[in-house]
Amino acid sequence: LISGTGPATGWVSSRVGGKELLVKSAASSREREAASLYCKRLETAKAEEKSTDFIFVRNAFPWKSQNQICSSEAREAELVAELELCKKHGGAEPTKVEEEVTDCDGERVLICQHCSLPLGNFAYTHTRERGLKVLMHAECTAQVMSKDLRMADADRKRQEVTLKSQRRDEFDIGWKPELIPTNHNSADKLGSNIIPHGMCCLVLQEGGGVRVAPTFEPAANINLEYLSVALKVRRLEKHEPLFSLDPVDAKQLLTKAGDPEASMQTKRFEPEWLAGTMLGEVMFQADYHLKELSMGECDQPVVGMKSCFELSEGDGFGKEWQAREWFVVRHASIEVSEDKVLVPSLRMGVEAREQYVSQRGLEDAPLTRPDHPLVKYAAAFTKNFDLIAERKSVVCQLREVAKATIMAKYLLESGFQLDDSWFRLGEVSNPTCCLEVPQLWNDRSSATIRVQDGKIMHAEKGDAKMHCVYGGVNFGIDRFRLAGPGGRAALGRPASSLMATTQARLAGGGPGSQQY
């Protein structure tokens, strides 16, 4: 016997059940010292009666002891032994971990696997990767769940960005400034002696006509291609160009909610041949970008503006809803400068109205709440319209379209004699224009976790809520009288009567409010 109590010599059993109990070995002094220290720790733990199963207290045998560091071979041997034990009890990793430590009073306590503090009387089980279950505080569980939800939401957003980018390329969604038509070719077609390379304006002539002249004043600038298309629409259709984004089949919103096919929209132009022109493209891209801004798909152009989702969360307006918003002209007039330059003056904005789904399709609600998220966003957009137009190219171009539409109404109602070349400047640029586009903003999901008095009182992941936005571009310029008796310009006085077609359209609520 090398150490311990008992007879120094005698008979012992060296094998039991086919297993070796004693192995003769030439033990070194270091190994004898380690074995002696091992026995002393067992005796000390048993004498103090710290635990009934003191043999299995792992912190009684630390890796480091008395400035001695266990060798890597010893660590590897212990890990191999634990792995063999795990395989012996099922061949799988443990599915539950209950880490225990001994406090200063010698009691074994469970600790939280998130903050490493004692668990107390209540604990929650949280499943980690590979099915590993751990115990944590309610607050820690809520933090981990919130972190997991944020990570899942970030992954979902990355996937959505990729998918939406593909859909935008597929359906040609997104304004490109290089598509802006220049006045150089248009002025050449009109036979102008002065070919402007930048902005141009219209100047009154003595014989009752107008001519093209260069200008450095943005307020007097007129895009000749937009003007030509607006003139053609006014002469043939007797109204301004109109555009709306409407559901392909509004009845599917009741029967197929959440189906991507049910959220498809159709471009509706009046007249239909506007679909391939640059004027029609500007109206579509501006209206679509307005929907993206209002639903939070893009960064807001003005600091402090909130999207509809942010307004919904702040006011508790979390239900599903449908609504429409459209561009309007709130004031329109034509002014004549001292050098006889025609200057269109206008003030634009956005209006919104709530809708509901009936058996006949989408219909305007009898009364729209003034605190509806889309109504509040439309008011904020109207307030900052001029600033947004300076920062968003497509909104700026829509304002140029509105100026051209106002000028076209004034020229025709004032009886100016225009050559046919004025009506042929706006050619069809995209004859294969796709008339159906998807809504890329129509759903939003949320999750809530509430902890009270150390308990998780409420934790659930909400269903995705549908938010459909329709509308379009309806300037409403026919409400204003732009030309008085004798062809003089009138400063935006309301017209006493409206055209029959416009009266019917306004009675129906404008584009996007058709009943299906």
PyMOL commands that set and color helices and strands:
alter all, ss='L'
color gray80, all
select helices_A, chain A and resi 29-48+54-56+58-60+72-88+129-131+138-171+177-179+183-189+218-220+224-237+252-255+260-263+272-276+278-294+308-315+373-383+385-391+393-413+420-423+477-479+485-487+500-507
alter helices_A, ss='H'
color red, helices_A
select strands_A, chain A and resi 15-16+19-20+64-65+68-69+96-97+100-102+108-110+124-127+133-136+200-204+210-214+242-247+264-270+321-336+341-358+361-364+436-438+443-444+447-452+455-461+465-473+480-483+489-494
alter strands_A, ss='S'
color yellow, strands_A
deselect
rebuild
show_as cartoon
